[in-house]
Amino acid sequence: MTNMSIISAPVKVSINMNESTYQGGWKAGKKHGYGVRKYSNGDIYRGDYKNGEMHGDGKYTFSDGDYYKGEFEDGYFQGEGKWHYADSDTYKEGTWFEDEYIGE
């Protein structure tokens, strides 16, 4: 019998997930690398994934037009980033931790 090992290399996929869609990198059965996820509520995330979570640089646009652009970690807005309000020229820019704005 031959001893075969399975190599898990990133691939690109396009799938439907609970009324949302995902196109992008896929590794070991999870979102990994660059991808775009469109949620059923109209939100869209474009950016990096690691082990199935938003992780790295990305942009999360809410259905109302507000968006966060910056760093993500383990699915959270975390690190340096900017929240822009769609209905005005105002924004919050600085450090974020687990989706909460910490400050400049």
N, C-alpha and C positions, 0 to 999 in steps of 0.2 A: 504494500500500500504506500502511496506517495504522500508525503507530508506537505500539504499546501497551506500557505498562509494567505489571508485575505488582506489586500491592501486597500485602504480607504483614501482615495484621492478626491479632491474637490471636483464637482461637476456642476453644470448649470441645469436648472430644472424650471419648469413652469407648472404650478399646481394650484388647485382650489382647496381652501382650508376653511371649513365652517363659514361659508358665504364670503370669505375674503380670498384674495389671490396673492401668490408669491412667485416672483421670477428672480432667479439669481443662483448664487453658489449653494452647494449642498455637500455635506461631508458627514459620514457616519450617521445618516438618517436625520440630520439637523441642518437648519439654515446656517451657512458659514461662508464668509467672504462678502463681497458686495451683492446686495439684493434690493428689490423693491417689493414692498407689501402694501396692498390696497385693501383696507378694511371695509366691511359692509356698511359702516356708518359714514363713510366718505373720507376718513383719515387716510393719510399716505405716509409711509416711511421709506426714505431712500438713503441707503448707507450701508455701513459695515455690520456684519453679524459675526458672532463667535459662539459656538456650541448652542445655536438656536436662539440666542438673545441679541438684541441690539447692543453692539459693543464696538467702540471706535468712533470714527467721525460719521455724522449723518445729519439728516434734516427730517423732522417729523412735522407734517403739515396737518392741522386740524380741519375738519369740514367747514368751520366758520371762517377759515382763512388765516387764523393765527398760526405761527410756526415757531418751532425751536430749531436752531441750527448750532451744532457744536459737538461736544464729546458725550458719548454714552458709555455706560459700564453696567454689565449684567442686566440690561433692559431698562435702566434708569437714565434720566438726564443727569449726568455726573461729570464734573470737571468744568472746563471753560465753555461757555455757550451764550447764546443770545436768543431771547424770546421777543418776537415782533408781533405787535397787535395789528390785525388786518384793518381795523376801522380808524386807525390814526397813525401818526408817525412816531408814536411812543414805543419804547422797548425796555427790556431789562437785560443788561449785559454784565457778565461776571461769572462767579463760581456757583455751581449747582451741586447738590448732594441729594441723591435718591428723590429726584423730581422737585426738590425744593430749592428756591433761590436763596443763596447764602449772602451774596453781596459782591461788591467790586473788589 
